[in-house]
Amino acid sequence: MPKISVEVPQELLADLDDHVGKEGKFVNRSEAIRASIRKTLDMLDEIDQRQGRLDDE
């Protein structure tokens, strides 16, 4: 799996960390970020489909 690096504002990182760990929904930051990316891309696909911008391949 390729690795990427991003700069994240401290406020977002702190909020993310509230959802990670034994008391959180995600095992680690990577899982939380991947889930967020997937959800965002799904939402964008839905918007594109409604706007007729998504190919049906």
Secondary structure, DSSP 8 states (H G I E B T S, - for coil): ---------HHHHHHHHTTBSTTSSBSSHHHHHHHHHHHHHHHHHHHHHHTT-S---
